[in-house]
Amino acid sequence: MKKIGILLISLAMTGAMSCKGGKKCCQGGGECTHQAAVAEVQQPKKDKKVIVARLTVKEGLEKAFIEVASKLVIATRQEEGNLFYSLYQSPLNPAEFIFYEEYKDDAAFQTHASSAHFAAFAEGIKDMTASDLIVDEF
């Protein structure tokens, strides 16, 4: 799981640190915009709520988990306060999944957490999980 996190962070930083507007990069002697790009990445909206939720499912239940989770993803993306919601499966261990979620504020997240579709998801996967759901909030 650490490898996936490092890969995601590396990809985000690589994209954030590329030079903008066709200007030469500081490595080529031109104007560097890296610091401005990094500052944009490190400055989230004050009220925005970001969630990274991780779990491992039992071997052989990956497809069944994706079927249940897909319903959650579709319903959550339609919530008024949802800004982004996506499910990722590890390319290194297909039993590991990450949900990346963005909400306009904490109230929108609380609405999601108490929704009928989230409750149905939790009920639908209770016999599929090999680990607890680990939730990081930002």
C-alpha positions in Angstrom: 0.0 0.0 0.0 2.9 2.3 0.7 4.1 1.8 -2.9 0.8 3.0 -4.2 0.8 6.1 -2.0 4.3 7.0 -3.0 3.4 6.5 -6.7 0.3 8.7 -6.4 2.2 11.4 -4.6 5.1 11.2 -7.2 2.7 11.5 -10.1 0.9 14.4 -8.5 4.1 16.2 -7.7 5.5 15.5 -11.2 2.4 17.0 -12.8 2.4 19.9 -10.3 6.0 20.7 -10.8 6.1 20.9 -14.6 6.6 24.3 -16.2 3.6 26.2 -17.5 2.9 28.2 -20.5 5.6 26.7 -22.7 8.3 28.6 -20.8 11.7 27.1 -20.4 12.2 25.2 -17.3 14.7 26.5 -14.7 16.8 23.5 -15.7 17.1 25.0 -19.2 18.0 28.5 -18.0 14.5 30.0 -18.4 11.9 31.2 -15.9 10.9 28.5 -13.4 7.3 28.2 -12.3 7.8 25.2 -10.1 7.3 27.0 -6.8 4.0 28.6 -8.0 2.7 25.2 -9.1 3.7 23.5 -5.8 2.1 26.4 -3.9 -1.2 25.8 -5.8 -1.1 22.1 -4.8 -0.4 22.8 -1.2 -3.2 25.3 -0.8 -6.5 23.4 -0.7 -9.8 25.3 -0.3 -10.3 26.1 3.4 -13.7 24.4 3.6 -13.1 21.5 1.2 -13.1 18.0 2.8 -10.8 15.4 1.2 -11.1 11.7 2.2 -8.8 8.8 1.3 -10.3 5.5 2.3 -8.4 2.2 1.9 -9.3 -1.4 2.4 -8.4 -4.9 1.3 -10.9 -7.4 0.2 -10.7 -11.2 0.5 -8.9 -12.8 -2.4 -11.2 -13.8 -5.2 -13.9 -11.3 -4.2 -12.5 -8.3 -6.1 -15.1 -8.4 -8.9 -18.0 -8.7 -6.4 -16.5 -5.8 -4.4 -16.3 -3.6 -7.6 -19.9 -4.4 -8.4 -21.1 -3.2 -4.9 -18.7 -0.2 -4.9 -19.7 0.9 -8.4 -23.2 1.6 -7.1 -21.8 3.7 -4.3 -19.6 5.6 -6.7 -22.5 6.4 -9.1 -24.8 7.5 -6.3 -22.1 9.6 -4.5 -21.2 11.5 -7.6 -24.8 12.7 -7.8 -24.7 14.1 -4.2 -25.0 17.9 -4.3 -21.9 18.5 -2.2 -19.7 16.0 -3.9 -16.8 17.4 -5.9 -15.0 14.2 -6.9 -15.3 10.5 -6.1 -13.3 7.7 -7.5 -12.3 4.2 -6.8 -8.8 2.8 -7.6 -7.6 -0.8 -7.6 -4.0 -1.5 -6.8 -2.0 -2.7 -9.9 0.3 -4.6 -7.5 -2.3 -6.2 -5.3 -5.8 -6.4 -6.9 -7.4 -7.0 -3.5 -6.4 -3.5 -2.3 -8.6 -0.5 -3.1 -8.6 3.2 -2.5 -11.5 5.6 -2.6 -10.4 9.2 -3.2 -13.2 11.7 -2.3 -13.7 15.4 -2.3 -16.6 17.3 -0.8 -17.4 21.0 -0.8 -17.3 21.0 3.0 -17.7 18.8 6.1 -21.5 19.0 6.0 -21.5 17.5 2.5 -19.2 14.7 3.7 -21.5 14.0 6.7 -24.5 13.9 4.4 -22.6 11.3 2.3 -21.6 9.3 5.4 -25.2 9.1 6.6 -26.7 8.3 3.1 -28.7 5.3 2.3 -26.3 4.3 -0.5 -23.4 4.4 1.9 -25.3 2.2 4.3 -26.1 -0.2 1.5 -22.5 -0.3 0.5 -21.3 -1.0 4.1 -23.9 -3.8 4.4 -23.0 -5.2 1.0 -19.3 -5.6 1.6 -19.2 -6.7 5.3 -18.4 -10.3 4.4 -15.9 -9.3 1.6 -13.3 -7.4 3.6 -10.0 -8.7 4.7 -9.2 -5.5 6.6 -10.9 -2.6 8.3 -11.7 0.5 6.3 -8.9 3.0 6.9 -10.1 6.6 6.5 -7.8 9.6 6.3 -9.4 13.0 6.4 -7.8 16.2 5.1 
